[in-house]
Amino acid sequence: MDYLLTEEQKMLKEMVAKFAQEEIGPVAREYQAKGIYPEKIVKKAGELGLFGIAYPPEYGGAGMDFVSYMLAIEQVSRFCASTGVIISAHSSLCVDPIFRFGSEEQKKKYLPGLCSGQRIGCLGLTEPGAGSDAGAIKTTAKLHGDKWILNGTKQFITNGAQAEVAVVIALTEPEKKAKGLSAFIVESGTPGFKVGKHEEKLGINSTSTTELIFEDCEIPKDNLLGELNKGFKISLVTLDGGRLGIAAQALGIAKAAIEDAVVYSKEREQFDQPIARFQALQWMMADMFTEYEAAWLLTYRASLMKDRGLRYTTEAAMAKLKASETASFCANKSLQIHGGYGYTKEFDVERYLRDAKITEIYEGTSEIMRLVISANMLG
C-alpha cells in the first residue's frame, strides 16, 4: 500500500520498522512471557518522537499527521503488540483529549512532557459497572472552593501503573447521568490517588492494566478539561481516535501472523515438498492477506478523514471492527498452518493469537462497533 503514502510517511514507516525489528523484536518474546514492562524501549520510542507523532512542534510533537501515527503503531505492533498499545493508549487517550479540549495553559503544561514520552499518560473511563455503558459511571467529582474532590474506582486502565498523567471522566451532576459527566486531568502523586489491582491477562502481558482509585482526591479547579458536563462528548471523540490506534495495533498483529505463516510454510516439508505447495494452505494465506489489505484500507481511510477534519466516527468503528477481527482470523490461521509447533511457545504465533483477542474488546467491543455502524445506516 506504499503507493498511497507520501515520501515523509514512507520514511517514517521505514524508520519505525527498523527500530522495532532491531530494538523490540529480540526481546519481545521474553518480555511478554515474563510480564516485563519495556521501559528502555519506551524511552527510546520517546526519543524517536513516537509518542507525539501527530501533534504540533510547539507542544513537543513531531508535527506529522494521523496516517503517520497509524503507520508507526502498526510497525511497532508487528513485533510487540504490548508496546504498540502502550504508545496508542498514551497518545490517543491522553495526549489527544488534552490537545483537543485543553486550555492553552493546560497544553503548555502537559503536552511537551507527554509528546516526548518523558511522562506516560492514560485514560480513566471504564469502571467495574461501566464498560460499554459509559453512562453508568459512578466516580464523582464535587467542587469545594477552588478544588475538585474525586471519589471512585476505574478499572482495566492501560498504562495505569506507569501513567503520570491521567484524563479521568467523572460525574459532576449525578442526576443528569451521562449528560452530567466531566473530564479532569489528574497527576500521579496527588494525595488520594493511587493505583489499585494489577490485572493478570491472556495477552499483551508487557503492559500494565490496573485499577485507578480515588479517595477524596483533591485536584485544582483549573484541572477541569474542556467544558463542565461535556465529559461524555470528550469521551466519544477520544474513543474515535483511540479505535484507529487499536485498528493499527491489530493490523500489526495480522501482518506478523501472515509473515510468519509464509516463512514457515516455505521451510516446513511434508510428503517430500514444502507445505506452501499445498492448495489448502495457499487458499488460507490468500484469505489472510485479502482480509489484511481490506482492513488496512479501512484504517487508512478513517485516518485520512481524521487528518482532513471530517467526521469519522462510523469509519473508525468499521476500521476497528474489521482490523480486530482480521487480527484474530490471521493469527488463528497462521497457528493452524504451523500445526503442532504453532501451539507451542517455541514460535510467536501463539502470542499473536492471545494478543489479537483484546483488540476485539477494548475501546469498544465488536458488538458496540456494529451498533455504531448500524446507527449510521439506520439514522
SEMI-352396 format. One record per residue (C-alpha): residue number from 1; residue in one letter; x, y, z. Coordinates in Angstrom, 1 decimal. Layout:
N
PT;NUM;a;X;Y;Z;
...
***
This chain:
379
PT;1;m;0.0;0.0;0.0;
PT;2;d;3.0;2.3;-0.1;
PT;3;y;1.8;3.9;-3.3;
PT;4;l;-0.8;5.7;-1.1;
PT;5;l;1.8;7.2;1.2;
PT;6;t;3.8;10.4;1.0;
PT;7;e;7.6;10.3;0.9;
PT;8;e;7.7;11.5;4.5;
PT;9;q;5.3;8.8;5.6;
PT;10;k;7.3;6.1;3.8;
PT;11;m;10.5;7.4;5.6;
PT;12;l;8.7;7.2;9.0;
PT;13;k;7.4;3.7;8.3;
PT;14;e;10.9;2.5;7.4;
PT;15;m;12.5;4.2;10.4;
PT;16;v;9.9;2.7;12.8;
PT;17;a;10.1;-0.7;11.2;
PT;18;k;13.9;-0.7;11.6;
PT;19;f;13.6;0.4;15.2;
PT;20;a;11.0;-2.3;16.0;
PT;21;q;13.0;-5.0;14.3;
PT;22;e;16.3;-4.2;16.0;
PT;23;e;15.2;-3.0;19.4;
PT;24;i;11.8;-4.7;20.1;
PT;25;g;12.0;-7.9;18.2;
PT;26;p;14.9;-9.6;20.0;
PT;27;v;13.3;-9.1;23.5;
PT;28;a;9.5;-9.2;22.8;
PT;29;r;9.0;-12.9;23.5;
PT;30;e;10.9;-12.8;26.8;
PT;31;y;9.3;-9.6;28.0;
PT;32;q;5.8;-10.9;27.2;
PT;33;a;6.4;-14.3;28.8;
PT;34;k;7.7;-12.6;32.0;
PT;35;g;5.4;-9.7;32.0;
PT;36;i;8.2;-7.2;31.8;
PT;37;y;7.3;-3.6;31.1;
PT;38;p;9.6;-2.4;28.2;
PT;39;e;11.0;0.6;30.0;
PT;40;k;14.1;1.1;27.8;
PT;41;i;12.2;0.6;24.6;
PT;42;v;9.6;3.1;25.7;
PT;43;k;12.3;5.6;26.5;
PT;44;k;13.9;5.1;23.0;
PT;45;a;10.5;5.4;21.4;
PT;46;g;10.1;8.7;23.1;
PT;47;e;13.4;9.9;21.9;
PT;48;l;12.4;9.0;18.3;
PT;49;g;9.2;11.1;18.7;
PT;50;l;6.7;8.2;18.6;
PT;51;f;4.7;9.5;21.5;
PT;52;g;3.8;12.7;19.8;
PT;53;i;3.8;12.0;16.1;
PT;54;a;0.6;13.8;15.2;
PT;55;y;0.9;16.9;17.4;
PT;56;p;2.5;20.3;16.6;
PT;57;p;6.1;21.0;17.4;
PT;58;e;5.2;23.9;19.6;
PT;59;y;3.8;21.3;22.1;
PT;60;g;6.7;19.0;21.7;
PT;61;g;5.2;16.8;18.9;
PT;62;a;6.7;15.7;15.6;
PT;63;g;4.2;17.8;13.5;
PT;64;m;3.2;14.9;11.3;
PT;65;d;-0.3;13.5;10.6;
PT;66;f;-2.6;10.8;11.9;
PT;67;v;-1.8;8.5;9.0;
PT;68;s;1.8;8.6;10.1;
PT;69;y;0.8;7.7;13.6;
PT;70;m;-1.2;4.7;12.3;
PT;71;l;1.8;3.5;10.3;
PT;72;a;4.0;3.7;13.4;
PT;73;i;1.7;1.8;15.6;
PT;74;e;1.3;-0.9;13.0;
PT;75;q;5.1;-1.3;12.6;
PT;76;v;5.7;-1.4;16.4;
PT;77;s;2.8;-3.9;16.9;
PT;78;r;4.3;-6.3;14.2;
PT;79;f;7.0;-7.1;16.8;
PT;80;c;5.2;-6.4;20.1;
PT;81;a;1.5;-5.6;20.5;
PT;82;s;2.1;-4.6;24.1;
PT;83;t;4.5;-1.8;23.1;
PT;84;g;2.1;-0.8;20.3;
PT;85;v;-0.8;-0.3;22.8;
PT;86;i;1.4;1.5;25.3;
PT;87;i;2.1;4.2;22.7;
PT;88;s;-1.5;4.1;21.4;
PT;89;a;-3.3;4.4;24.7;
PT;90;h;-0.9;7.2;25.7;
PT;91;s;-1.3;9.2;22.5;
PT;92;s;-4.9;8.6;21.6;
PT;93;l;-6.5;8.5;25.0;
PT;94;c;-4.4;11.1;27.0;
PT;95;v;-2.5;13.4;24.6;
PT;96;d;-5.3;13.8;22.1;
PT;97;p;-8.1;14.9;24.5;
PT;98;i;-5.7;17.4;26.2;
PT;99;f;-4.7;18.7;22.8;
PT;100;r;-8.3;18.9;21.5;
PT;101;f;-10.1;20.2;24.6;
PT;102;g;-7.4;21.6;26.9;
PT;103;s;-6.8;25.3;27.6;
PT;104;e;-3.6;26.8;26.3;
PT;105;e;-2.2;26.7;29.8;
PT;106;q;-3.0;23.0;30.1;
PT;107;k;-1.5;22.3;26.7;
PT;108;k;1.7;24.1;27.6;
PT;109;k;1.9;22.4;31.0;
PT;110;y;1.3;18.8;30.0;
PT;111;l;1.8;18.2;26.3;
PT;112;p;5.6;18.7;26.0;
PT;113;g;6.3;16.0;28.6;
PT;114;l;3.7;13.7;27.1;
PT;115;c;4.7;14.1;23.5;
PT;116;s;8.3;13.4;24.3;
PT;117;g;7.4;10.3;26.2;
PT;118;q;9.1;11.6;29.4;
PT;119;r;5.7;11.3;31.0;
PT;120;i;3.3;8.5;30.3;
PT;121;g;-0.5;9.1;30.1;
PT;122;c;-3.7;7.1;30.4;
PT;123;l;-7.5;7.5;30.3;
PT;124;g;-9.7;6.7;33.3;
PT;125;l;-13.0;5.9;31.8;
PT;126;t;-14.0;2.2;32.4;
PT;127;e;-15.3;1.2;35.8;
PT;128;p;-16.4;-2.2;37.3;
PT;129;g;-20.0;-1.4;36.4;
PT;130;a;-19.4;0.8;33.4;
PT;131;g;-17.8;-0.8;30.4;
PT;132;s;-19.7;-0.3;27.1;
PT;133;d;-22.2;1.8;29.0;
PT;134;a;-20.2;5.0;29.9;
PT;135;g;-23.5;6.5;31.3;
PT;136;a;-23.2;4.1;34.2;
PT;137;i;-20.1;5.8;35.6;
PT;138;k;-20.2;6.2;39.4;
PT;139;t;-16.9;8.1;40.0;
PT;140;t;-17.8;11.6;41.3;
PT;141;a;-16.2;15.0;41.2;
PT;142;k;-17.5;17.6;43.6;
PT;143;l;-16.4;21.2;43.7;
PT;144;h;-15.3;22.5;47.1;
PT;145;g;-14.0;26.1;46.9;
PT;146;d;-11.1;26.0;44.4;
PT;147;k;-10.7;22.2;44.5;
PT;148;w;-12.4;19.3;42.8;
PT;149;i;-12.8;16.2;45.1;
PT;150;l;-12.8;12.9;43.2;
PT;151;n;-14.1;9.6;44.6;
PT;152;g;-14.4;6.3;42.8;
PT;153;t;-12.6;3.4;41.1;
PT;154;k;-11.6;3.0;37.4;
PT;155;q;-10.8;-0.5;36.0;
PT;156;f;-8.8;-2.0;33.1;
PT;157;i;-6.7;1.1;32.7;
PT;158;t;-3.9;0.6;30.1;
PT;159;n;-0.7;2.2;31.3;
PT;160;g;-2.2;2.6;34.8;
PT;161;a;0.9;1.7;36.7;
PT;162;q;3.2;3.9;34.7;
PT;163;a;1.0;6.9;33.9;
PT;164;e;2.0;10.2;35.5;
PT;165;v;-0.9;12.0;33.8;
PT;166;a;-4.5;10.6;33.7;
PT;167;v;-7.5;12.0;31.9;
PT;168;v;-10.4;11.0;34.2;
PT;169;i;-14.1;11.0;33.5;
PT;170;a;-16.3;11.6;36.5;
PT;171;l;-19.9;12.7;37.4;
PT;172;t;-20.2;16.4;38.3;
PT;173;e;-24.0;16.3;38.2;
PT;174;p;-25.1;12.7;39.0;
PT;175;e;-28.8;13.4;38.5;
PT;176;k;-28.0;14.1;34.8;
PT;177;k;-26.2;10.7;34.3;
PT;178;a;-24.2;10.8;31.0;
PT;179;k;-25.1;14.5;30.5;
PT;180;g;-23.5;15.2;33.9;
PT;181;l;-20.1;13.8;33.1;
PT;182;s;-16.9;16.0;33.0;
PT;183;a;-13.3;15.3;32.2;
PT;184;f;-10.3;16.1;34.5;
PT;185;i;-6.5;16.0;34.4;
PT;186;v;-5.1;14.1;37.4;
PT;187;e;-1.4;13.7;38.1;
PT;188;s;0.2;10.8;39.9;
PT;189;g;1.4;11.6;43.3;
PT;190;t;-1.8;13.6;44.1;
PT;191;p;-3.0;12.7;47.6;
PT;192;g;-6.0;10.4;47.4;
PT;193;f;-5.0;9.0;44.0;
PT;194;k;-3.4;5.5;43.9;
PT;195;v;-3.0;2.5;41.6;
PT;196;g;-5.0;-0.5;42.7;
PT;197;k;-5.2;-4.1;41.4;
PT;198;h;-2.9;-5.2;38.6;
PT;199;e;-4.8;-7.5;36.2;
PT;200;e;-3.3;-10.8;35.0;
PT;201;k;-4.2;-11.1;31.4;
PT;202;l;-4.4;-13.6;28.5;
PT;203;g;-2.2;-11.4;26.3;
PT;204;i;-0.4;-8.1;25.9;
PT;205;n;1.5;-9.0;29.1;
PT;206;s;4.2;-6.3;28.8;
PT;207;t;1.6;-3.7;29.6;
PT;208;s;0.1;-2.7;32.9;
PT;209;t;-3.7;-3.0;33.2;
PT;210;t;-4.8;-1.7;36.6;
PT;211;e;-7.4;0.0;38.8;
PT;212;l;-7.1;3.7;39.5;
PT;213;i;-8.6;4.5;42.9;
PT;214;f;-9.7;8.0;44.0;
PT;215;e;-10.4;8.6;47.7;
PT;216;d;-11.1;12.2;48.5;
PT;217;c;-8.6;13.1;45.8;
PT;218;e;-8.2;16.9;45.6;
PT;219;i;-7.2;18.5;42.3;
PT;220;p;-7.1;22.2;41.3;
PT;221;k;-10.3;23.7;39.9;
PT;222;d;-8.3;24.5;36.8;
PT;223;n;-7.8;20.8;36.1;
PT;224;l;-11.2;20.6;34.6;
PT;225;l;-10.6;19.5;30.9;
PT;226;g;-12.9;21.2;28.5;
PT;227;e;-16.4;22.4;29.5;
PT;228;l;-18.2;21.4;32.6;
PT;229;n;-20.6;18.4;31.9;
PT;230;k;-19.1;17.8;28.4;
PT;231;g;-17.2;14.7;29.5;
PT;232;f;-19.4;12.3;27.6;
PT;233;k;-18.7;14.1;24.4;
PT;234;i;-15.0;14.3;25.1;
PT;235;s;-15.0;10.5;25.8;
PT;236;l;-16.8;9.7;22.4;
PT;237;v;-14.4;12.0;20.4;
PT;238;t;-11.4;10.5;22.2;
PT;239;l;-12.5;6.9;21.6;
PT;240;d;-13.0;7.6;17.8;
PT;241;g;-9.3;8.3;17.6;
PT;242;g;-8.4;5.6;20.0;
PT;243;r;-10.2;3.0;17.9;
PT;244;l;-7.9;3.8;15.0;
PT;245;g;-4.9;3.2;17.2;
PT;246;i;-6.3;-0.2;18.1;
PT;247;a;-7.0;-0.9;14.5;
PT;248;a;-3.4;-0.1;13.7;
PT;249;q;-2.3;-2.4;16.5;
PT;250;a;-4.5;-5.2;15.1;
PT;251;l;-3.0;-4.7;11.6;
PT;252;g;0.5;-5.2;13.1;
PT;253;i;-0.5;-8.4;14.7;
PT;254;a;-2.2;-9.6;11.5;
PT;255;k;0.8;-8.7;9.4;
PT;256;a;3.2;-10.6;11.7;
PT;257;a;1.0;-13.7;11.6;
PT;258;i;0.9;-13.6;7.8;
PT;259;e;4.7;-13.1;7.5;
PT;260;d;5.4;-16.0;9.9;
PT;261;a;3.0;-18.2;8.0;
PT;262;v;4.7;-17.5;4.7;
PT;263;v;8.2;-18.2;6.2;
PT;264;y;7.1;-21.4;8.0;
PT;265;s;5.2;-22.8;5.0;
PT;266;k;8.2;-22.5;2.8;
PT;267;e;10.5;-24.2;5.3;
PT;268;r;8.3;-26.9;6.6;
PT;269;e;8.3;-30.0;4.4;
PT;270;q;5.7;-32.9;4.4;
PT;271;f;5.3;-35.5;1.7;
PT;272;d;8.6;-34.5;0.2;
PT;273;q;7.7;-30.9;-0.5;
PT;274;p;7.2;-27.6;1.3;
PT;275;i;3.7;-27.3;2.7;
PT;276;a;3.4;-24.0;0.9;
PT;277;r;2.7;-26.0;-2.3;
PT;278;f;-0.5;-27.5;-0.9;
PT;279;q;-3.6;-25.7;-2.2;
PT;280;a;-5.4;-25.8;1.1;
PT;281;l;-2.6;-23.7;2.7;
PT;282;q;-2.4;-21.4;-0.3;
PT;283;w;-6.1;-20.6;0.0;
PT;284;m;-5.7;-19.9;3.7;
PT;285;m;-2.9;-17.5;3.1;
PT;286;a;-4.8;-15.8;0.2;
PT;287;d;-7.7;-15.2;2.6;
PT;288;m;-5.4;-13.9;5.3;
PT;289;f;-3.7;-11.4;3.0;
PT;290;t;-7.0;-10.3;1.4;
PT;291;e;-8.6;-9.6;4.9;
PT;292;y;-5.5;-7.7;6.0;
PT;293;e;-5.5;-5.5;2.9;
PT;294;a;-9.2;-4.7;3.3;
PT;295;a;-8.6;-3.8;7.0;
PT;296;w;-5.6;-1.7;6.1;
PT;297;l;-7.6;0.3;3.6;
PT;298;l;-10.4;0.9;6.0;
PT;299;t;-8.0;2.1;8.7;
PT;300;y;-6.1;4.3;6.2;
PT;301;r;-9.4;5.9;5.0;
PT;302;a;-10.6;6.7;8.5;
PT;303;s;-7.1;8.1;9.5;
PT;304;l;-7.1;10.3;6.4;
PT;305;m;-10.6;11.6;7.3;
PT;306;k;-9.4;12.5;10.7;
PT;307;d;-6.4;14.4;9.2;
PT;308;r;-8.8;16.3;7.0;
PT;309;g;-11.1;17.3;9.8;
PT;310;l;-14.0;15.2;8.6;
PT;311;r;-16.4;13.3;10.9;
PT;312;y;-15.1;9.8;11.0;
PT;313;t;-17.0;8.0;13.9;
PT;314;t;-18.6;5.4;11.7;
PT;315;e;-15.4;4.9;9.6;
PT;316;a;-13.3;4.5;12.8;
PT;317;a;-15.8;1.8;14.0;
PT;318;m;-15.6;0.0;10.7;
PT;319;a;-11.8;0.1;10.7;
PT;320;k;-11.6;-1.1;14.3;
PT;321;l;-14.1;-3.9;13.8;
PT;322;k;-12.5;-5.2;10.6;
PT;323;a;-8.9;-4.9;11.7;
PT;324;s;-9.5;-6.6;15.1;
PT;325;e;-11.4;-9.5;13.7;
PT;326;t;-8.8;-9.8;10.9;
PT;327;a;-6.1;-10.0;13.5;
PT;328;s;-7.8;-12.9;15.3;
PT;329;f;-8.5;-14.6;11.9;
PT;330;c;-5.0;-14.3;10.7;
PT;331;a;-3.4;-15.4;14.0;
PT;332;n;-5.7;-18.4;14.1;
PT;333;k;-5.0;-19.4;10.5;
PT;334;s;-1.3;-18.9;11.0;
PT;335;l;-1.3;-21.1;14.1;
PT;336;q;-3.1;-23.7;12.0;
PT;337;i;-0.5;-23.5;9.3;
PT;338;h;2.2;-24.0;11.9;
PT;339;g;0.4;-27.1;13.2;
PT;340;g;1.6;-28.6;16.5;
PT;341;y;4.5;-26.2;16.6;
PT;342;g;2.2;-23.2;16.5;
PT;343;y;0.6;-24.4;19.7;
PT;344;t;4.0;-24.2;21.5;
PT;345;k;5.8;-21.2;22.8;
PT;346;e;8.7;-22.0;20.5;
PT;347;f;7.0;-19.9;17.9;
PT;348;d;5.5;-16.4;18.3;
PT;349;v;2.2;-17.3;16.6;
PT;350;e;0.5;-18.4;19.8;
PT;351;r;1.3;-15.0;21.3;
PT;352;y;-0.3;-13.3;18.3;
PT;353;l;-3.5;-15.2;18.9;
PT;354;r;-3.6;-14.2;22.5;
PT;355;d;-2.7;-10.6;21.8;
PT;356;a;-5.3;-10.3;19.0;
PT;357;k;-8.3;-11.2;21.1;
PT;358;i;-8.1;-8.0;23.2;
PT;359;t;-8.4;-5.8;20.1;
PT;360;e;-11.9;-7.1;19.7;
PT;361;i;-12.8;-5.9;23.2;
PT;362;y;-11.1;-2.7;24.4;
PT;363;e;-12.0;0.8;23.2;
PT;364;g;-15.4;-0.7;22.2;
PT;365;t;-16.2;-4.3;21.7;
PT;366;s;-17.0;-5.7;18.2;
PT;367;e;-20.7;-5.6;19.2;
PT;368;i;-20.6;-1.9;20.1;
PT;369;m;-18.8;-1.2;16.8;
PT;370;r;-21.7;-2.9;15.0;
PT;371;l;-24.1;-0.7;16.9;
PT;372;v;-22.2;2.4;15.9;
PT;373;i;-22.1;1.4;12.2;
PT;374;s;-25.8;0.3;12.1;
PT;375;a;-26.9;3.5;13.8;
PT;376;n;-25.3;5.5;11.0;
PT;377;m;-27.1;3.3;8.4;
PT;378;l;-30.5;3.4;10.0;
PT;379;g;-30.4;7.0;11.2;
***
